[in-house]
Amino acid sequence: MDQTADPVFFTRGLTKVYRSGEQTVNALRGIDFQARRGEFVVILGPSGSGKSTFLNIIGGLDTATAGEVWFEDHQLTAMSERALTRYRRDHVGFVFQFYNLVPSLTARENVQLVTEIARRPMPVDEALDLVGLADRADHFPAQLSGGEQQRVAIARAIAKNPEMLLCDEPTGALDSATGIRVLEALTRVNRTVGATTLVITHNAAIRDIADRVIRFADGRIVEETVNAVKKAPSEVAW
């Protein structure tokens, strides 16, 4: 990972406050963060630490209360709803804990949904091949295992050729052996497509496959470490 490369995005003083009746919840308390092009970052932290809120804001799914978010030379925190929709469509791939596949469509057709609205999509079969599912393209979600469905979701996210791939607990519903196959797909995609990849997880074992590890607690970044040597997913166990 080139530590001198320009940041593909950064946040400055990022703050998010939710109001719940009489209560105020400080989800993010002034986050300063940046990620470089092609970097693989793992974000750790307990539930309620702010990591999902952070991912949703930099992905354009939620808005900040204060502070700035920049993607290249675009300030997300100054964008209209329409501009944020265009940003999500053109630049960001999302992978969530639950696969959100359309059950009546095959794996190929689920991926194709994204390529029809993308600016510069990759061929559908190339995206499926990248995640090791070229031979399962004509299967429906019900005919696929949980890990295979998650890899279809990754193929769908990368088929638009995003600059950023944002993953929220992508192995959270999977056992260790299946989760490792999903992590192998993510690292292969990161290396091949070059998308800056952020992976949120409760699972501290996953930190070893990252270029950099960020730990959230109580709405703040409390630790940041760089891995001098990265492990392969197959070397990780939990």
Phi and psi in degrees as GROMACS dihedral restraints (atoms count N, CA, C in turn):
[ dihedral_restraints ]
;  ai    aj    ak    al  type     phi  dphi    fc
    3     4     5     6     1   -78.9    20    10
    4     5     6     7     1   104.9    20    10
    6     7     8     9     1   -74.2    20    10
    7     8     9    10     1    -6.2    20    10
    9    10    11    12     1   -97.8    20    10
   10    11    12    13     1    -5.6    20    10
   12    13    14    15     1   -64.4    20    10
   13    14    15    16     1   152.8    20    10
   15    16    17    18     1   -67.5    20    10
   16    17    18    19     1   146.5    20    10
   18    19    20    21     1   -63.3    20    10
   19    20    21    22     1   138.3    20    10
   21    22    23    24     1   -83.0    20    10
   22    23    24    25     1   -27.5    20    10
   24    25    26    27     1  -154.2    20    10
   25    26    27    28     1   158.3    20    10
   27    28    29    30     1  -151.7    20    10
   28    29    30    31     1   157.3    20    10
   30    31    32    33     1  -122.3    20    10
   31    32    33    34     1   150.5    20    10
   33    34    35    36     1  -136.4    20    10
   34    35    36    37     1   117.8    20    10
   36    37    38    39     1    61.1    20    10
   37    38    39    40     1    31.9    20    10
   39    40    41    42     1   -68.1    20    10
   40    41    42    43     1   123.8    20    10
   42    43    44    45     1  -131.8    20    10
   43    44    45    46     1   138.1    20    10
   45    46    47    48     1  -135.9    20    10
   46    47    48    49     1   123.6    20    10
   48    49    50    51     1  -120.4    20    10
   49    50    51    52     1   125.3    20    10
   51    52    53    54     1  -103.3    20    10
   52    53    54    55     1   144.4    20    10
   54    55    56    57     1  -109.9    20    10
   55    56    57    58     1   128.5    20    10
   57    58    59    60     1  -127.1    20    10
   58    59    60    61     1    94.0    20    10
   60    61    62    63     1    63.4    20    10
   61    62    63    64     1  -123.1    20    10
   63    64    65    66     1   -83.6    20    10
   64    65    66    67     1   -12.3    20    10
   66    67    68    69     1   -88.6    20    10
   67    68    69    70     1   147.3    20    10
   69    70    71    72     1  -114.6    20    10
   70    71    72    73     1   128.1    20    10
   72    73    74    75     1  -112.1    20    10
   73    74    75    76     1   118.3    20    10
   75    76    77    78     1   -90.3    20    10
   76    77    78    79     1    92.1    20    10
   78    79    80    81     1   -74.7    20    10
   79    80    81    82     1   -38.0    20    10
   81    82    83    84     1  -131.7    20    10
   82    83    84    85     1   135.6    20    10
   84    85    86    87     1  -123.5    20    10
   85    86    87    88     1    66.2    20    10
   87    88    89    90     1    79.9    20    10
   88    89    90    91     1    63.8    20    10
   90    91    92    93     1   -87.6    20    10
   91    92    93    94     1   123.7    20    10
   93    94    95    96     1  -108.8    20    10
   94    95    96    97     1   122.3    20    10
   96    97    98    99     1  -154.9    20    10
   97    98    99   100     1   149.3    20    10
   99   100   101   102     1  -147.3    20    10
  100   101   102   103     1   153.7    20    10
  102   103   104   105     1  -135.4    20    10
  103   104   105   106     1   141.1    20    10
  105   106   107   108     1   -93.7    20    10
  106   107   108   109     1   159.1    20    10
  108   109   110   111     1   -57.9    20    10
  109   110   111   112     1   127.8    20    10
  111   112   113   114     1    81.6    20    10
  112   113   114   115     1     0.0    20    10
  114   115   116   117     1   -73.5    20    10
  115   116   117   118     1   147.5    20    10
  117   118   119   120     1  -112.3    20    10
  118   119   120   121     1   111.2    20    10
  120   121   122   123     1  -116.9    20    10
  121   122   123   124     1   130.5    20    10
  123   124   125   126     1  -103.9    20    10
  124   125   126   127     1   131.3    20    10
  126   127   128   129     1  -113.1    20    10
  127   128   129   130     1   117.2    20    10
  129   130   131   132     1  -106.2    20    10
  130   131   132   133     1   159.3    20    10
  132   133   134   135     1   155.4    20    10
  133   134   135   136     1   153.1    20    10
  135   136   137   138     1   -70.8    20    10
  136   137   138   139     1   167.5    20    10
  138   139   140   141     1   -56.2    20    10
  139   140   141   142     1   137.6    20    10
  141   142   143   144     1    85.1    20    10
  142   143   144   145     1     4.1    20    10
  144   145   146   147     1   -82.7    20    10
  145   146   147   148     1   -10.9    20    10
  147   148   149   150     1   106.4    20    10
  148   149   150   151     1    -3.4    20    10
  150   151   152   153     1   -67.8    20    10
  151   152   153   154     1   -38.7    20    10
  153   154   155   156     1   -71.0    20    10
  154   155   156   157     1   -38.4    20    10
  156   157   158   159     1   -59.4    20    10
  157   158   159   160     1   -43.6    20    10
  159   160   161   162     1   -59.7    20    10
  160   161   162   163     1   -47.6    20    10
  162   163   164   165     1   -62.7    20    10
  163   164   165   166     1   -41.0    20    10
  165   166   167   168     1   -65.4    20    10
  166   167   168   169     1   -34.9    20    10
  168   169   170   171     1   -73.5    20    10
  169   170   171   172     1   -44.7    20    10
  171   172   173   174     1   -71.9    20    10
  172   173   174   175     1   -19.7    20    10
  174   175   176   177     1   -86.8    20    10
  175   176   177   178     1    -2.2    20    10
  177   178   179   180     1    79.7    20    10
  178   179   180   181     1    14.8    20    10
  180   181   182   183     1   -89.7    20    10
  181   182   183   184     1   -19.8    20    10
  183   184   185   186     1  -139.6    20    10
  184   185   186   187     1   164.7    20    10
  186   187   188   189     1  -115.1    20    10
  187   188   189   190     1   154.0    20    10
  189   190   191   192     1   -84.9    20    10
  190   191   192   193     1   154.1    20    10
  192   193   194   195     1   -80.9    20    10
  193   194   195   196     1   -37.7    20    10
  195   196   197   198     1  -156.0    20    10
  196   197   198   199     1   166.6    20    10
  198   199   200   201     1    93.7    20    10
  199   200   201   202     1  -177.0    20    10
  201   202   203   204     1  -127.4    20    10
  202   203   204   205     1   146.5    20    10
  204   205   206   207     1  -129.5    20    10
  205   206   207   208     1   126.8    20    10
  207   208   209   210     1  -121.1    20    10
  208   209   210   211     1   134.2    20    10
  210   211   212   213     1  -115.0    20    10
  211   212   213   214     1   114.4    20    10
  213   214   215   216     1    50.3    20    10
  214   215   216   217     1  -118.1    20    10
  216   217   218   219     1  -106.6    20    10
  217   218   219   220     1    20.7    20    10
  219   220   221   222     1  -106.0    20    10
  220   221   222   223     1   127.1    20    10
  222   223   224   225     1   -91.7    20    10
  223   224   225   226     1   105.8    20    10
  225   226   227   228     1   -62.3    20    10
  226   227   228   229     1   -35.8    20    10
  228   229   230   231     1   -71.2    20    10
  229   230   231   232     1    -5.1    20    10
  231   232   233   234     1  -111.8    20    10
  232   233   234   235     1     5.8    20    10
  234   235   236   237     1   -85.0    20    10
  235   236   237   238     1   150.5    20    10
  237   238   239   240     1   -76.6    20    10
  238   239   240   241     1   168.2    20    10
  240   241   242   243     1   -57.3    20    10
  241   242   243   244     1   -41.7    20    10
  243   244   245   246     1   -63.9    20    10
  244   245   246   247     1   -42.3    20    10
  246   247   248   249     1   -66.0    20    10
  247   248   249   250     1   -38.2    20    10
  249   250   251   252     1   -64.9    20    10
  250   251   252   253     1   -37.7    20    10
  252   253   254   255     1   -61.9    20    10
  253   254   255   256     1   -42.9    20    10
  255   256   257   258     1   -65.6    20    10
  256   257   258   259     1   -39.7    20    10
  258   259   260   261     1   -60.2    20    10
  259   260   261   262     1   -48.1    20    10
  261   262   263   264     1   -60.5    20    10
  262   263   264   265     1   -43.5    20    10
  264   265   266   267     1   -66.9    20    10
  265   266   267   268     1   -41.4    20    10
  267   268   269   270     1   -90.1    20    10
  268   269   270   271     1   -27.3    20    10
  270   271   272   273     1  -123.8    20    10
  271   272   273   274     1   -14.8    20    10
  273   274   275   276     1  -124.3    20    10
  274   275   276   277     1   132.9    20    10
  276   277   278   279     1  -108.6    20    10
  277   278   279   280     1   135.9    20    10
  279   280   281   282     1  -114.0    20    10
  280   281   282   283     1   138.6    20    10
  282   283   284   285     1  -130.4    20    10
  283   284   285   286     1   125.3    20    10
  285   286   287   288     1  -112.8    20    10
  286   287   288   289     1   173.5    20    10
  288   289   290   291     1   -62.4    20    10
  289   290   291   292     1   -37.8    20    10
  291   292   293   294     1  -104.0    20    10
  292   293   294   295     1   140.4    20    10
  294   295   296   297     1   -75.6    20    10
  295   296   297   298     1   -28.3    20    10
  297   298   299   300     1    55.5    20    10
  298   299   300   301     1    39.6    20    10
  300   301   302   303     1   -85.0    20    10
  301   302   303   304     1   153.3    20    10
  303   304   305   306     1   -82.8    20    10
  304   305   306   307     1   114.6    20    10
  306   307   308   309     1   -63.6    20    10
  307   308   309   310     1   -26.2    20    10
  309   310   311   312     1   -86.1    20    10
  310   311   312   313     1    -0.1    20    10
  312   313   314   315     1  -111.6    20    10
  313   314   315   316     1   148.1    20    10
  315   316   317   318     1   -71.4    20    10
  316   317   318   319     1   170.9    20    10
  318   319   320   321     1   -55.6    20    10
  319   320   321   322     1   -46.1    20    10
  321   322   323   324     1   -61.0    20    10
  322   323   324   325     1   -43.6    20    10
  324   325   326   327     1   -68.8    20    10
  325   326   327   328     1   -33.9    20    10
  327   328   329   330     1   -62.2    20    10
  328   329   330   331     1   -41.1    20    10
  330   331   332   333     1   -71.0    20    10
  331   332   333   334     1   -37.5    20    10
  333   334   335   336     1   -62.0    20    10
  334   335   336   337     1   -30.0    20    10
  336   337   338   339     1   -51.4    20    10
  337   338   339   340     1   -41.7    20    10
  339   340   341   342     1   -75.3    20    10
  340   341   342   343     1   -38.8    20    10
  342   343   344   345     1   -66.3    20    10
  343   344   345   346     1   -22.6    20    10
  345   346   347   348     1   -73.9    20    10
  346   347   348   349     1   -18.1    20    10
  348   349   350   351     1  -114.9    20    10
  349   350   351   352     1    -0.8    20    10
  351   352   353   354     1   -82.5    20    10
  352   353   354   355     1   154.2    20    10
  354   355   356   357     1   -69.2    20    10
  355   356   357   358     1   -44.7    20    10
  357   358   359   360     1  -143.7    20    10
  358   359   360   361     1    66.2    20    10
  360   361   362   363     1   -68.8    20    10
  361   362   363   364     1   155.1    20    10
  363   364   365   366     1   -88.4    20    10
  364   365   366   367     1   158.6    20    10
  366   367   368   369     1   -57.9    20    10
  367   368   369   370     1   139.2    20    10
  369   370   371   372     1   -56.2    20    10
  370   371   372   373     1   -45.5    20    10
  372   373   374   375     1   -67.9    20    10
  373   374   375   376     1   -26.9    20    10
  375   376   377   378     1   -68.2    20    10
  376   377   378   379     1   -41.0    20    10
  378   379   380   381     1   -63.9    20    10
  379   380   381   382     1   -42.5    20    10
  381   382   383   384     1   -67.1    20    10
  382   383   384   385     1   -36.5    20    10
  384   385   386   387     1   -65.7    20    10
  385   386   387   388     1   -37.6    20    10
  387   388   389   390     1   -60.9    20    10
  388   389   390   391     1   -31.1    20    10
  390   391   392   393     1   -99.9    20    10
  391   392   393   394     1    11.3    20    10
  393   394   395   396     1    77.1    20    10
  394   395   396   397     1    28.4    20    10
  396   397   398   399     1  -124.4    20    10
  397   398   399   400     1    25.4    20    10
  399   400   401   402     1   -56.9    20    10
  400   401   402   403     1   -34.1    20    10
  402   403   404   405     1   -85.2    20    10
  403   404   405   406     1    -0.3    20    10
  405   406   407   408     1  -116.4    20    10
  406   407   408   409     1    13.9    20    10
  408   409   410   411     1   -61.0    20    10
  409   410   411   412     1   -31.1    20    10
  411   412   413   414     1   -96.3    20    10
  412   413   414   415     1     9.3    20    10
  414   415   416   417     1   -89.3    20    10
  415   416   417   418     1   147.2    20    10
  417   418   419   420     1   -85.6    20    10
  418   419   420   421     1   157.2    20    10
  420   421   422   423     1   -50.1    20    10
  421   422   423   424     1   -39.7    20    10
  423   424   425   426     1   -65.3    20    10
  424   425   426   427     1   -18.1    20    10
  426   427   428   429     1   -93.5    20    10
  427   428   429   430     1     1.3    20    10
  429   430   431   432     1  -112.2    20    10
  430   431   432   433     1   149.8    20    10
  432   433   434   435     1   -71.4    20    10
  433   434   435   436     1   168.9    20    10
  435   436   437   438     1   -57.9    20    10
  436   437   438   439     1   -43.4    20    10
  438   439   440   441     1   -64.9    20    10
  439   440   441   442     1   -38.1    20    10
  441   442   443   444     1   -67.5    20    10
  442   443   444   445     1   -39.9    20    10
  444   445   446   447     1   -62.4    20    10
  445   446   447   448     1   -39.2    20    10
  447   448   449   450     1   -65.9    20    10
  448   449   450   451     1   -36.3    20    10
  450   451   452   453     1   -69.6    20    10
  451   452   453   454     1   -32.0    20    10
  453   454   455   456     1   -63.1    20    10
  454   455   456   457     1   -41.5    20    10
  456   457   458   459     1   -62.4    20    10
  457   458   459   460     1   -37.1    20    10
  459   460   461   462     1   -67.4    20    10
  460   461   462   463     1   -43.8    20    10
  462   463   464   465     1   -59.2    20    10
  463   464   465   466     1   -41.4    20    10
  465   466   467   468     1   -63.0    20    10
  466   467   468   469     1   -40.3    20    10
  468   469   470   471     1   -67.0    20    10
  469   470   471   472     1   -36.3    20    10
  471   472   473   474     1   -90.4    20    10
  472   473   474   475     1   -12.1    20    10
  474   475   476   477     1   -65.3    20    10
  475   476   477   478     1   -19.8    20    10
  477   478   479   480     1   -85.4    20    10
  478   479   480   481     1     2.1    20    10
  480   481   482   483     1    57.6    20    10
  481   482   483   484     1    56.9    20    10
  483   484   485   486     1   -76.0    20    10
  484   485   486   487     1   153.1    20    10
  486   487   488   489     1   -76.5    20    10
  487   488   489   490     1   -26.0    20    10
  489   490   491   492     1  -128.2    20    10
  490   491   492   493     1   137.3    20    10
  492   493   494   495     1  -119.9    20    10
  493   494   495   496     1   115.6    20    10
  495   496   497   498     1  -112.3    20    10
  496   497   498   499     1   120.8    20    10
  498   499   500   501     1  -123.0    20    10
  499   500   501   502     1   120.1    20    10
  501   502   503   504     1  -107.5    20    10
  502   503   504   505     1   105.4    20    10
  504   505   506   507     1    52.5    20    10
  505   506   507   508     1    52.8    20    10
  507   508   509   510     1   -67.0    20    10
  508   509   510   511     1   -18.4    20    10
  510   511   512   513     1  -110.2    20    10
  511   512   513   514     1    10.1    20    10
  513   514   515   516     1   -62.4    20    10
  514   515   516   517     1   -29.4    20    10
  516   517   518   519     1  -101.6    20    10
  517   518   519   520     1    12.3    20    10
  519   520   521   522     1  -117.9    20    10
  520   521   522   523     1   151.5    20    10
  522   523   524   525     1   -75.3    20    10
  523   524   525   526     1   172.0    20    10
  525   526   527   528     1   -59.4    20    10
  526   527   528   529     1   -49.4    20    10
  528   529   530   531     1   -63.4    20    10
  529   530   531   532     1   -41.1    20    10
  531   532   533   534     1   -70.1    20    10
  532   533   534   535     1   -40.5    20    10
  534   535   536   537     1   -60.4    20    10
  535   536   537   538     1   -37.4    20    10
  537   538   539   540     1   -63.4    20    10
  538   539   540   541     1   -39.2    20    10
  540   541   542   543     1   -64.2    20    10
  541   542   543   544     1   -37.1    20    10
  543   544   545   546     1   -66.9    20    10
  544   545   546   547     1   -42.1    20    10
  546   547   548   549     1   -64.3    20    10
  547   548   549   550     1   -36.7    20    10
  549   550   551   552     1   -62.0    20    10
  550   551   552   553     1   -40.3    20    10
  552   553   554   555     1   -63.3    20    10
  553   554   555   556     1   -42.7    20    10
  555   556   557   558     1   -64.8    20    10
  556   557   558   559     1   -43.3    20    10
  558   559   560   561     1   -69.0    20    10
  559   560   561   562     1   -35.6    20    10
  561   562   563   564     1   -65.0    20    10
  562   563   564   565     1   -43.2    20    10
  564   565   566   567     1   -63.6    20    10
  565   566   567   568     1   -45.1    20    10
  567   568   569   570     1   -57.3    20    10
  568   569   570   571     1   -43.7    20    10
  570   571   572   573     1   -71.5    20    10
  571   572   573   574     1   -39.3    20    10
  573   574   575   576     1   -82.8    20    10
  574   575   576   577     1   -46.2    20    10
  576   577   578   579     1   -86.7    20    10
  577   578   579   580     1   -27.6    20    10
  579   580   581   582     1    81.3    20    10
  580   581   582   583     1    14.7    20    10
  582   583   584   585     1   -72.6    20    10
  583   584   585   586     1   134.5    20    10
  585   586   587   588     1   -63.4    20    10
  586   587   588   589     1   123.5    20    10
  588   589   590   591     1  -118.2    20    10
  589   590   591   592     1   123.6    20    10
  591   592   593   594     1  -115.1    20    10
  592   593   594   595     1   127.0    20    10
  594   595   596   597     1  -121.3    20    10
  595   596   597   598     1   115.2    20    10
  597   598   599   600     1   -86.4    20    10
  598   599   600   601     1   135.7    20    10
  600   601   602   603     1  -155.4    20    10
  601   602   603   604     1   151.7    20    10
  603   604   605   606     1   -83.4    20    10
  604   605   606   607     1   -14.0    20    10
  606   607   608   609     1   -90.4    20    10
  607   608   609   610     1   102.5    20    10
  609   610   611   612     1   -63.2    20    10
  610   611   612   613     1   -22.4    20    10
  612   613   614   615     1   -62.9    20    10
  613   614   615   616     1   -28.5    20    10
  615   616   617   618     1   -70.4    20    10
  616   617   618   619     1   -17.4    20    10
  618   619   620   621     1   -56.4    20    10
  619   620   621   622     1   -27.3    20    10
  621   622   623   624     1   -71.2    20    10
  622   623   624   625     1   -14.7    20    10
  624   625   626   627     1   -93.5    20    10
  625   626   627   628     1    -2.4    20    10
  627   628   629   630     1   -89.6    20    10
  628   629   630   631     1   157.7    20    10
  630   631   632   633     1   -71.5    20    10
  631   632   633   634     1   -38.7    20    10
  633   634   635   636     1  -146.3    20    10
  634   635   636   637     1   147.0    20    10
  636   637   638   639     1  -122.6    20    10
  637   638   639   640     1   129.5    20    10
  639   640   641   642     1  -116.2    20    10
  640   641   642   643     1   132.7    20    10
  642   643   644   645     1  -114.8    20    10
  643   644   645   646     1   126.0    20    10
  645   646   647   648     1   -98.9    20    10
  646   647   648   649     1   145.9    20    10
  648   649   650   651     1  -154.8    20    10
  649   650   651   652     1   130.4    20    10
  651   652   653   654     1    52.4    20    10
  652   653   654   655     1    42.4    20    10
  654   655   656   657     1    78.6    20    10
  655   656   657   658     1     9.5    20    10
  657   658   659   660     1  -129.2    20    10
  658   659   660   661     1   156.9    20    10
  660   661   662   663     1   -84.3    20    10
  661   662   663   664     1   119.6    20    10
  663   664   665   666     1  -109.0    20    10
  664   665   666   667     1   -10.5    20    10
  666   667   668   669     1  -158.8    20    10
  667   668   669   670     1   142.8    20    10
  669   670   671   672     1  -140.4    20    10
  670   671   672   673     1   125.3    20    10
  672   673   674   675     1  -131.6    20    10
  673   674   675   676     1   148.2    20    10
  675   676   677   678     1  -108.5    20    10
  676   677   678   679     1   131.5    20    10
  678   679   680   681     1   -85.4    20    10
  679   680   681   682     1   112.7    20    10
  681   682   683   684     1   -65.0    20    10
  682   683   684   685     1   -34.7    20    10
  684   685   686   687     1  -129.1    20    10
  685   686   687   688     1   129.0    20    10
  687   688   689   690     1   -97.1    20    10
  688   689   690   691     1   141.6    20    10
  690   691   692   693     1   -87.3    20    10
  691   692   693   694     1   153.1    20    10
  693   694   695   696     1   -75.8    20    10
  694   695   696   697     1   150.4    20    10
  696   697   698   699     1   -53.3    20    10
  697   698   699   700     1   -34.4    20    10
  699   700   701   702     1   -66.0    20    10
  700   701   702   703     1   -15.7    20    10
  702   703   704   705     1   -91.6    20    10
  703   704   705   706     1    -2.6    20    10
  705   706   707   708     1   -97.1    20    10
  706   707   708   709     1   138.0    20    10
  708   709   710   711     1  -136.8    20    10
  709   710   711   712     1   146.0    20    10
